[in-house]
Amino acid sequence: MIKPHLLSYTSEEIASLLSDLKQPKFRAKQLVDWIFIKRAASWEEMRNIPKELRAQLSDKYTLRGLTPGEHKISADGLTEKWLFETEDQHGVEAVLIRDKKLSRRTVCISSSLGCRLGCVFCASAQGPFIRDLTAGEMVEEVAQVEALSGEGATNVVFMGTGEPFLNYDEVLLAARRINAADGFGIGARHITISTVGVIPGIELFAAEPEDFRLAVSLHAPNQAAREKIVPAAKKWELGRLLSVLRRYTRATRREVTFEYILIDGFNAHPNDAILLAENLSGIPCKINCIPYNPIPGSEWRPPEARTCREFVAILEDRGLRATLRAEKGSDISAACGQLRAYRLLKNSQEAKRHNDKGKK
Ligand code: SF4
């Protein structure tokens, strides 16, 4: 049983829970200060809160529920990845990605343990779906990465394991706590939610008052190819997705970021770029093209660098804003769900070795 997580509470909710415990009003300010300003990671640190109250609170609420485990740093030192263990002993990962000037520090967080959607290029799809993360656990991913790296996040992206729009309420609550002035204070324009194209989620998101950003993982220029790589595209088909995104950009006056993984011999032909450009015309957007970072057991490979550059050039020639991004931290398995997938793979190989020994 997972206890309510205090990182998902607003100042008013903390004041209300303390008033239920018959505490004086000033305690709320003290507690909010410890949780969100000083970022206390343990109850013991809260020296001006009476011991009995700390014991009462720790019985009912979680302050930190993630235990840091495996940690990797990319060769260029710009990308770091942590695997955390949840209170119910599952792995969840978060990544810190710095730009070269070290002025932009993006924390990429997961929204569930495993993923329901099974995209074939994705490491997160290799293990079973276990459960959605709570808003508090997602906010804690940011808190833990900041504490472990000693650096404040400038941006947060919901782009790790999980489809955020299948955990809509908790993801929005987490984004609001990360954004709130009495939370982590990161501007809404610096918080991006990335979907593989869950149309009902995009429609709800269009009506949210905050200026959060939307990214869509497209990865294919037409319905047939998209269905092969993103099984959820059968339900939320490309034509309808693009119409909903046209409406979204008109209603919100915000552009959409498209993510497009370039896979050799599958979606990186010049004709694919031409079709993609036709499909996206009229949608205010930018397109991030990312050479594929192979996952364990996959036969797919990234295209040659020249092919990737040509793909981007075709999009640009047609008036689209496109960039070719190196997969950040590919040497530390930083792509979506990879560290967790390697752990699952290692565990299953160890279990197999153990069983084989038992049979001998
Ligand atoms: S790409 Fe996203 S939606 Fe698809 S399996 Fe991976 S985590 Fe899930």
Boltz pocket constraint, residues with backbone or C-beta under 6 A from the ligand:
constraints:
  - pocket:
      binder: B
      contacts: [[A, 115], [A, 116], [A, 117], [A, 118], [A, 119], [A, 122], [A, 123], [A, 124], [A, 125], [A, 160], [A, 161], [A, 162], [A, 163], [A, 196], [A, 217], [A, 336], [A, 337]]
      max_distance: 6.0
